[in-house]
Amino acid sequence: MTTAQFSSVRAGHWTGAGTGVTVILPPAGTVGSGEVRGGAPATREFALLDPVRLVDRVDAVVLSGGSAFGLSAADGVMSLLRERGAGFPTPAGPVPIVVGMSIFDASVRTGPPDAQSGRAAALAALAGGDLSSGRVGAGTGASTGKWRGRLDPGGLGRARRDAGGVQVEAVVVVNAWGDVLGRDGEPLFGGDAGYVRPPAAAGMENTTVAVVLTNARLSKSDCFLLAQSGHAGFARTLHPAHSRYDGDAVVALATGEAGVEADLDLLRAVTADVVGDAIRSAVA
């Protein structure tokens, strides 16, 4: 993920047997917010992302498999950041603000990521290098098309676009109940089988989660709106999206590295597009 536009954002994977962790470490002072729209989320620290809450900075975002069990991966990231003196200042020392989002994969049964897995992914991020896509990290055990009783491809995808002189990037783990749609609006896998009642078992093991990054200077409320636009990208590219069986969630982070305040409405329009691009790239 390290580039000229996002020179201080670092990201890394830990990949295990059928599951994994992806950690994104933005620079100090990065502003963040987020929103959950799916009916079955597995999240950590999402309440503080509300624009009315005190803390407006985010030190790390942890994406993981293992559903609610996998949220413990964030513990390893939190302890590592504390060792390095990062976090929200308090009289007892810094408290790292680590947001977690997990997908449901087979590791719920076989052994989900834990704190050591999260620490390993964070150390990989700190070591530098590019962030690979596909069935790696948190996308290792992902699949799609389950509302049709199938297991179509899923994974981790990335995409980036320019938005009036600033950059927007999306990192998405696609583990959707629904289909991934192409640019023509048709499912990429299996064709359109019509509207039938899905098998009961197809209502399990889903969730799509995303991190939207921009180098623009934004407020926490602006980031909340950006996260909402990320969900618009879900709705355009996944069908159905935001179901009762998905934990669909988006976190938006603004590093401010560009030193400018972007046209928020343009940024939101580009965000919806770039999230759609990232979803498709996850299954390419």
C-alpha positions as YAML, in Angstrom:
chain: A
units: angstrom
residues:
- id: 1
  name: MET
  ca: [0.00, 0.00, 0.00]
- id: 2
  name: THR
  ca: [2.96, 2.32, 0.47]
- id: 3
  name: THR
  ca: [2.89, 4.92, -2.33]
- id: 4
  name: ALA
  ca: [3.73, 8.56, -2.92]
- id: 5
  name: GLN
  ca: [0.14, 9.57, -2.17]
- id: 6
  name: PHE
  ca: [-0.13, 7.48, 1.00]
- id: 7
  name: SER
  ca: [3.50, 7.53, 2.05]
- id: 8
  name: SER
  ca: [2.74, 6.94, 5.72]
- id: 9
  name: VAL
  ca: [0.01, 4.29, 5.43]
- id: 10
  name: ARG
  ca: [1.30, 0.79, 6.03]
- id: 11
  name: ALA
  ca: [-0.55, -2.50, 5.69]
- id: 12
  name: GLY
  ca: [0.24, -6.18, 6.06]
- id: 13
  name: HIS
  ca: [-1.25, -9.66, 6.14]
- id: 14
  name: TRP
  ca: [-1.07, -12.74, 8.27]
- id: 15
  name: THR
  ca: [-2.44, -15.74, 6.36]
- id: 16
  name: GLY
  ca: [-3.31, -19.00, 8.09]
- id: 17
  name: ALA
  ca: [-5.21, -22.16, 7.18]
- id: 18
  name: GLY
  ca: [-8.41, -20.93, 5.56]
- id: 19
  name: THR
  ca: [-8.39, -17.60, 7.38]
- id: 20
  name: GLY
  ca: [-6.24, -14.57, 8.03]
- id: 21
  name: VAL
  ca: [-5.76, -11.01, 9.24]
- id: 22
  name: THR
  ca: [-5.09, -7.75, 7.40]
- id: 23
  name: VAL
  ca: [-3.89, -4.72, 9.37]
- id: 24
  name: ILE
  ca: [-3.90, -1.13, 8.13]
- id: 25
  name: LEU
  ca: [-1.74, 1.37, 10.05]
- id: 26
  name: PRO
  ca: [-2.40, 4.99, 9.08]
- id: 27
  name: PRO
  ca: [-0.11, 7.83, 10.18]
- id: 28
  name: ALA
  ca: [-0.61, 9.50, 13.54]
- id: 29
  name: GLY
  ca: [-3.44, 12.00, 13.52]
- id: 30
  name: THR
  ca: [-5.53, 10.20, 10.91]
- id: 31
  name: VAL
  ca: [-9.21, 11.08, 11.31]
- id: 32
  name: GLY
  ca: [-11.77, 8.29, 11.02]
- id: 33
  name: SER
  ca: [-15.41, 7.34, 11.20]
- id: 34
  name: GLY
  ca: [-17.54, 4.46, 9.98]
- id: 35
  name: GLU
  ca: [-20.94, 2.89, 9.57]
- id: 36
  name: VAL
  ca: [-22.48, -0.59, 9.81]
- id: 37
  name: ARG
  ca: [-25.44, -1.43, 7.55]
- id: 38
  name: GLY
  ca: [-25.51, -5.22, 7.56]
- id: 39
  name: GLY
  ca: [-27.71, -7.09, 9.99]
- id: 40
  name: ALA
  ca: [-25.05, -9.38, 11.50]
- id: 41
  name: PRO
  ca: [-21.87, -7.40, 12.22]
- id: 42
  name: ALA
  ca: [-18.76, -8.50, 14.09]
- id: 43
  name: THR
  ca: [-17.03, -5.24, 14.99]
- id: 44
  name: ARG
  ca: [-14.84, -3.65, 17.63]
- id: 45
  name: GLU
  ca: [-14.75, 0.02, 18.75]
- id: 46
  name: PHE
  ca: [-17.40, 1.07, 16.24]
- id: 47
  name: ALA
  ca: [-19.30, 3.13, 18.82]
- id: 48
  name: LEU
  ca: [-16.42, 5.61, 19.10]
- id: 49
  name: LEU
  ca: [-16.51, 6.16, 15.33]
- id: 50
  name: ASP
  ca: [-19.82, 7.99, 15.68]
- id: 51
  name: PRO
  ca: [-19.16, 11.65, 14.81]
- id: 52
  name: VAL
  ca: [-20.53, 12.81, 18.18]
- id: 53
  name: ARG
  ca: [-17.97, 10.78, 20.18]
- id: 54
  name: LEU
  ca: [-14.88, 12.40, 21.68]
- id: 55
  name: VAL
  ca: [-12.05, 10.51, 19.95]
- id: 56
  name: ASP
  ca: [-11.65, 11.36, 16.26]
- id: 57
  name: ARG
  ca: [-8.34, 9.63, 15.53]
- id: 58
  name: VAL
  ca: [-7.75, 6.00, 14.52]
- id: 59
  name: ASP
  ca: [-4.42, 4.22, 15.02]
- id: 60
  name: ALA
  ca: [-5.21, 0.94, 13.24]
- id: 61
  name: VAL
  ca: [-7.94, -0.99, 11.45]
- id: 62
  name: VAL
  ca: [-7.88, -4.78, 11.73]
- id: 63
  name: LEU
  ca: [-9.75, -6.95, 9.24]
- id: 64
  name: SER
  ca: [-9.96, -10.63, 10.17]
- id: 65
  name: GLY
  ca: [-11.65, -13.95, 9.65]
- id: 66
  name: GLY
  ca: [-13.21, -15.91, 12.47]
- id: 67
  name: SER
  ca: [-16.33, -13.79, 13.06]
- id: 68
  name: ALA
  ca: [-16.58, -12.48, 16.65]
- id: 69
  name: PHE
  ca: [-13.75, -14.81, 17.71]
- id: 70
  name: GLY
  ca: [-11.43, -13.17, 15.19]
- id: 71
  name: LEU
  ca: [-11.90, -9.75, 16.77]
- id: 72
  name: SER
  ca: [-9.26, -10.81, 19.30]
- id: 73
  name: ALA
  ca: [-6.67, -10.22, 16.56]
- id: 74
  name: ALA
  ca: [-6.99, -6.54, 17.41]
- id: 75
  name: ASP
  ca: [-5.61, -7.24, 20.90]
- id: 76
  name: GLY
  ca: [-2.23, -8.11, 19.40]
- id: 77
  name: VAL
  ca: [-2.20, -4.94, 17.32]
- id: 78
  name: MET
  ca: [-3.18, -2.84, 20.31]
- id: 79
  name: SER
  ca: [-0.41, -4.21, 22.51]
- id: 80
  name: LEU
  ca: [2.19, -3.70, 19.77]
- id: 81
  name: LEU
  ca: [1.14, -0.08, 19.23]
- id: 82
  name: ARG
  ca: [1.21, 0.59, 22.96]
- id: 83
  name: GLU
  ca: [4.77, -0.72, 23.10]
- id: 84
  name: ARG
  ca: [5.60, 1.87, 20.46]
- id: 85
  name: GLY
  ca: [3.92, 4.72, 22.32]
- id: 86
  name: ALA
  ca: [1.02, 5.18, 19.89]
- id: 87
  name: GLY
  ca: [-2.51, 5.98, 20.94]
- id: 88
  name: PHE
  ca: [-4.91, 8.45, 22.50]
- id: 89
  name: PRO
  ca: [-3.16, 10.20, 25.39]
- id: 90
  name: THR
  ca: [-4.48, 9.48, 28.89]
- id: 91
  name: PRO
  ca: [-3.03, 9.97, 32.40]
- id: 92
  name: ALA
  ca: [-2.19, 6.26, 32.42]
- id: 93
  name: GLY
  ca: [-0.41, 6.38, 29.08]
- id: 94
  name: PRO
  ca: [-1.50, 6.12, 25.45]
- id: 95
  name: VAL
  ca: [-4.48, 3.98, 24.53]
- id: 96
  name: PRO
  ca: [-4.26, 2.85, 20.89]
- id: 97
  name: ILE
  ca: [-7.54, 3.25, 18.99]
- id: 98
  name: VAL
  ca: [-7.85, -0.03, 17.09]
- id: 99
  name: VAL
  ca: [-11.01, -0.67, 15.09]
- id: 100
  name: GLY
  ca: [-11.86, -4.25, 14.18]
- id: 101
  name: MET
  ca: [-14.13, -5.83, 11.55]
- id: 102
  name: SER
  ca: [-14.43, -9.58, 11.04]
- id: 103
  name: ILE
  ca: [-15.94, -11.86, 8.42]
- id: 104
  name: PHE
  ca: [-17.42, -15.28, 9.09]
- id: 105
  name: ASP
  ca: [-15.25, -18.03, 7.61]
- id: 106
  name: ALA
  ca: [-14.53, -21.70, 8.30]
- id: 107
  name: SER
  ca: [-12.07, -20.82, 11.07]
- id: 108
  name: VAL
  ca: [-15.02, -20.28, 13.41]
- id: 109
  name: ARG
  ca: [-14.99, -24.08, 13.58]
- id: 110
  name: THR
  ca: [-11.32, -24.85, 12.98]
- id: 111
  name: GLY
  ca: [-9.50, -22.11, 14.90]
- id: 112
  name: PRO
  ca: [-9.91, -18.36, 14.33]
- id: 113
  name: PRO
  ca: [-7.18, -15.71, 14.25]
- id: 114
  name: ASP
  ca: [-5.98, -14.61, 17.68]
- id: 115
  name: ALA
  ca: [-3.87, -11.83, 19.20]
- id: 116
  name: GLN
  ca: [-0.65, -13.38, 17.90]
- id: 117
  name: SER
  ca: [-2.09, -13.46, 14.39]
- id: 118
  name: GLY
  ca: [-2.94, -9.77, 14.64]
- id: 119
  name: ARG
  ca: [0.51, -8.92, 15.95]
- id: 120
  name: ALA
  ca: [2.10, -10.83, 13.06]
- id: 121
  name: ALA
  ca: [0.04, -8.89, 10.52]
- id: 122
  name: ALA
  ca: [0.93, -5.59, 12.19]
- id: 123
  name: LEU
  ca: [4.63, -6.46, 12.17]
- id: 124
  name: ALA
  ca: [4.32, -7.30, 8.46]
- id: 125
  name: ALA
  ca: [2.76, -3.85, 7.93]
- id: 126
  name: LEU
  ca: [5.58, -2.15, 9.82]
- id: 127
  name: ALA
  ca: [8.13, -4.03, 7.74]
- id: 128
  name: GLY
  ca: [6.84, -2.26, 4.61]
- id: 129
  name: GLY
  ca: [6.11, -3.61, 1.16]
- id: 130
  name: ASP
  ca: [3.00, -3.71, -0.96]
- id: 131
  name: LEU
  ca: [-0.36, -5.16, 0.08]
- id: 132
  name: SER
  ca: [-1.30, -8.18, -2.04]
- id: 133
  name: SER
  ca: [-4.86, -8.95, -3.13]
- id: 134
  name: GLY
  ca: [-6.90, -12.12, -3.58]
- id: 135
  name: ARG
  ca: [-7.31, -14.98, -1.14]
- id: 136
  name: VAL
  ca: [-4.77, -13.65, 1.37]
- id: 137
  name: GLY
  ca: [-5.01, -12.08, 4.80]
- id: 138
  name: ALA
  ca: [-8.57, -11.47, 5.89]
- id: 139
  name: GLY
  ca: [-9.80, -12.52, 2.44]
- id: 140
  name: THR
  ca: [-8.36, -16.05, 2.66]
- id: 141
  name: GLY
  ca: [-11.59, -17.81, 3.57]
- id: 142
  name: ALA
  ca: [-14.00, -15.49, 1.75]
- id: 143
  name: SER
  ca: [-16.68, -16.52, -0.75]
- id: 144
  name: THR
  ca: [-19.78, -15.04, -2.41]
- id: 145
  name: GLY
  ca: [-23.05, -16.12, -4.04]
- id: 146
  name: LYS
  ca: [-24.27, -17.98, -0.97]
- id: 147
  name: TRP
  ca: [-27.83, -16.71, -1.33]
- id: 148
  name: ARG
  ca: [-28.00, -19.07, -4.32]
- id: 149
  name: GLY
  ca: [-26.59, -21.98, -2.33]
- id: 150
  name: ARG
  ca: [-23.20, -21.69, -4.04]
- id: 151
  name: LEU
  ca: [-19.67, -20.77, -3.00]
- id: 152
  name: ASP
  ca: [-18.48, -18.35, -5.67]
- id: 153
  name: PRO
  ca: [-15.08, -16.61, -5.42]
- id: 154
  name: GLY
  ca: [-14.42, -14.04, -2.71]
- id: 155
  name: GLY
  ca: [-11.27, -12.42, -1.38]
- id: 156
  name: LEU
  ca: [-9.52, -9.13, -0.68]
- id: 157
  name: GLY
  ca: [-9.53, -6.41, -3.32]
- id: 158
  name: ARG
  ca: [-8.02, -2.96, -3.74]
- id: 159
  name: ALA
  ca: [-8.62, -0.02, -6.03]
- id: 160
  name: ARG
  ca: [-7.67, 3.65, -6.27]
- id: 161
  name: ARG
  ca: [-8.87, 6.74, -8.11]
- id: 162
  name: ASP
  ca: [-8.09, 10.44, -8.27]
- id: 163
  name: ALA
  ca: [-10.71, 12.84, -6.92]
- id: 164
  name: GLY
  ca: [-9.94, 16.39, -7.94]
- id: 165
  name: GLY
  ca: [-6.30, 16.33, -6.92]
- id: 166
  name: VAL
  ca: [-6.56, 14.02, -3.91]
- id: 167
  name: GLN
  ca: [-6.55, 10.24, -3.83]
- id: 168
  name: VAL
  ca: [-9.11, 7.70, -2.69]
- id: 169
  name: GLU
  ca: [-8.24, 4.05, -2.11]
- id: 170
  name: ALA
  ca: [-10.45, 1.18, -0.96]
- id: 171
  name: VAL
  ca: [-9.45, -2.12, 0.63]
- id: 172
  name: VAL
  ca: [-12.40, -4.52, 0.69]
- id: 173
  name: VAL
  ca: [-12.82, -8.07, 2.00]
- id: 174
  name: VAL
  ca: [-15.66, -9.57, -0.04]
- id: 175
  name: ASN
  ca: [-17.49, -12.42, 1.70]
- id: 176
  name: ALA
  ca: [-20.99, -11.55, 0.59]
- id: 177
  name: TRP
  ca: [-24.27, -13.42, 0.86]
- id: 178
  name: GLY
  ca: [-25.13, -12.00, -2.55]
- id: 179
  name: ASP
  ca: [-23.57, -11.98, -6.00]
- id: 180
  name: VAL
  ca: [-20.77, -9.74, -7.23]
- id: 181
  name: LEU
  ca: [-22.07, -7.73, -10.19]
- id: 182
  name: GLY
  ca: [-20.09, -6.70, -13.23]
- id: 183
  name: ARG
  ca: [-20.19, -3.22, -14.71]
- id: 184
  name: ASP
  ca: [-23.19, -4.33, -16.80]
- id: 185
  name: GLY
  ca: [-25.13, -5.13, -13.63]
- id: 186
  name: GLU
  ca: [-25.10, -8.88, -14.26]
- id: 187
  name: PRO
  ca: [-23.66, -11.45, -11.80]
- id: 188
  name: LEU
  ca: [-20.04, -12.33, -12.55]
- id: 189
  name: PHE
  ca: [-20.56, -15.99, -11.62]
- id: 190
  name: GLY
  ca: [-23.28, -18.47, -12.43]
- id: 191
  name: GLY
  ca: [-25.64, -16.17, -14.27]
- id: 192
  name: ASP
  ca: [-29.01, -14.96, -13.03]
- id: 193
  name: ALA
  ca: [-30.96, -17.91, -11.66]
- id: 194
  name: GLY
  ca: [-34.02, -15.79, -10.99]
- id: 195
  name: TYR
  ca: [-35.59, -15.06, -7.63]
- id: 196
  name: VAL
  ca: [-35.98, -18.24, -5.65]
- id: 197
  name: ARG
  ca: [-36.02, -18.97, -1.94]
- id: 198
  name: PRO
  ca: [-32.37, -19.60, -0.95]
- id: 199
  name: PRO
  ca: [-31.43, -22.76, 0.95]
- id: 200
  name: ALA
  ca: [-31.58, -22.21, 4.71]
- id: 201
  name: ALA
  ca: [-27.85, -22.90, 5.06]
- id: 202
  name: ALA
  ca: [-27.10, -20.07, 2.65]
- id: 203
  name: GLY
  ca: [-28.00, -17.55, 5.35]
- id: 204
  name: MET
  ca: [-24.74, -18.08, 7.23]
- id: 205
  name: GLU
  ca: [-21.06, -17.23, 6.91]
- id: 206
  name: ASN
  ca: [-21.19, -13.80, 5.25]
- id: 207
  name: THR
  ca: [-20.04, -10.18, 5.55]
- id: 208
  name: THR
  ca: [-18.24, -7.62, 3.40]
- id: 209
  name: VAL
  ca: [-16.02, -5.07, 5.14]
- id: 210
  name: ALA
  ca: [-14.08, -2.14, 3.72]
- id: 211
  name: VAL
  ca: [-11.58, 0.56, 4.59]
- id: 212
  name: VAL
  ca: [-11.70, 3.75, 2.52]
- id: 213
  name: LEU
  ca: [-8.56, 5.89, 2.66]
- id: 214
  name: THR
  ca: [-8.02, 9.41, 1.38]
- id: 215
  name: ASN
  ca: [-5.09, 11.78, 1.71]
- id: 216
  name: ALA
  ca: [-7.50, 14.74, 1.89]
- id: 217
  name: ARG
  ca: [-7.99, 16.73, 5.10]
- id: 218
  name: LEU
  ca: [-11.45, 15.87, 6.45]
- id: 219
  name: SER
  ca: [-13.42, 16.16, 9.68]
- id: 220
  name: LYS
  ca: [-14.84, 13.18, 11.51]
- id: 221
  name: SER
  ca: [-18.31, 14.04, 10.20]
- id: 222
  name: ASP
  ca: [-16.90, 14.18, 6.66]
- id: 223
  name: CYS
  ca: [-15.41, 10.71, 7.16]
- id: 224
  name: PHE
  ca: [-18.79, 9.41, 8.30]
- id: 225
  name: LEU
  ca: [-20.33, 10.62, 5.05]
- id: 226
  name: LEU
  ca: [-17.47, 9.02, 3.13]
- id: 227
  name: ALA
  ca: [-18.20, 5.70, 4.83]
- id: 228
  name: GLN
  ca: [-21.84, 6.04, 3.80]
- id: 229
  name: SER
  ca: [-20.72, 6.48, 0.20]
- id: 230
  name: GLY
  ca: [-18.63, 3.32, 0.56]
- id: 231
  name: HIS
  ca: [-21.88, 1.51, 1.32]
- id: 232
  name: ALA
  ca: [-23.31, 2.96, -1.89]
- id: 233
  name: GLY
  ca: [-20.48, 1.10, -3.65]
- id: 234
  name: PHE
  ca: [-21.61, -2.10, -1.90]
- id: 235
  name: ALA
  ca: [-25.18, -1.58, -3.09]
- id: 236
  name: ARG
  ca: [-24.07, -1.06, -6.69]
- id: 237
  name: THR
  ca: [-21.74, -4.07, -6.84]
- id: 238
  name: LEU
  ca: [-23.28, -6.70, -4.54]
- id: 239
  name: HIS
  ca: [-26.79, -8.08, -4.93]
- id: 240
  name: PRO
  ca: [-28.35, -8.33, -2.50]
- id: 241
  name: ALA
  ca: [-26.27, -6.09, -0.23]
- id: 242
  name: HIS
  ca: [-26.78, -5.18, 3.43]
- id: 243
  name: SER
  ca: [-28.88, -8.27, 4.13]
- id: 244
  name: ARG
  ca: [-29.87, -9.58, 7.56]
- id: 245
  name: TYR
  ca: [-27.15, -12.19, 7.09]
- id: 246
  name: ASP
  ca: [-24.28, -9.80, 6.29]
- id: 247
  name: GLY
  ca: [-22.28, -7.68, 8.72]
- id: 248
  name: ASP
  ca: [-21.48, -5.08, 6.07]
- id: 249
  name: ALA
  ca: [-19.33, -2.30, 7.54]
- id: 250
  name: VAL
  ca: [-17.14, 0.51, 6.20]
- id: 251
  name: VAL
  ca: [-14.46, 2.60, 7.94]
- id: 252
  name: ALA
  ca: [-13.28, 5.82, 6.27]
- id: 253
  name: LEU
  ca: [-9.88, 7.30, 7.14]
- id: 254
  name: ALA
  ca: [-8.48, 10.71, 6.14]
- id: 255
  name: THR
  ca: [-4.72, 11.07, 6.56]
- id: 256
  name: GLY
  ca: [-4.62, 14.77, 5.63]
- id: 257
  name: GLU
  ca: [-1.27, 14.25, 3.87]
- id: 258
  name: ALA
  ca: [-2.38, 16.20, 0.80]
- id: 259
  name: GLY
  ca: [-2.79, 19.27, 3.02]
- id: 260
  name: VAL
  ca: [-6.04, 20.31, 1.34]
- id: 261
  name: GLU
  ca: [-9.73, 20.02, 2.01]
- id: 262
  name: ALA
  ca: [-11.31, 18.16, -0.89]
- id: 263
  name: ASP
  ca: [-14.66, 18.78, -2.53]
- id: 264
  name: LEU
  ca: [-16.60, 16.44, -0.26]
- id: 265
  name: ASP
  ca: [-19.37, 15.67, -2.73]
- id: 266
  name: LEU
  ca: [-16.89, 14.80, -5.47]
- id: 267
  name: LEU
  ca: [-14.95, 12.69, -2.98]
- id: 268
  name: ARG
  ca: [-18.10, 10.82, -2.04]
- id: 269
  name: ALA
  ca: [-19.00, 10.13, -5.67]
- id: 270
  name: VAL
  ca: [-15.51, 8.78, -6.38]
- id: 271
  name: THR
  ca: [-15.59, 6.69, -3.19]
- id: 272
  name: ALA
  ca: [-18.69, 4.80, -4.32]
- id: 273
  name: ASP
  ca: [-16.96, 4.01, -7.61]
- id: 274
  name: VAL
  ca: [-13.64, 2.98, -6.11]
- id: 275
  name: VAL
  ca: [-15.31, 0.64, -3.60]
- id: 276
  name: GLY
  ca: [-17.11, -1.03, -6.49]
- id: 277
  name: ASP
  ca: [-13.78, -1.36, -8.32]
- id: 278
  name: ALA
  ca: [-12.19, -2.96, -5.25]
- id: 279
  name: ILE
  ca: [-15.04, -5.46, -4.84]
- id: 280
  name: ARG
  ca: [-14.65, -6.63, -8.43]
- id: 281
  name: SER
  ca: [-10.86, -6.81, -8.11]
- id: 282
  name: ALA
  ca: [-11.25, -9.13, -5.10]
- id: 283
  name: VAL
  ca: [-12.79, -11.84, -7.30]
- id: 284
  name: ALA
  ca: [-10.91, -11.17, -10.54]
...
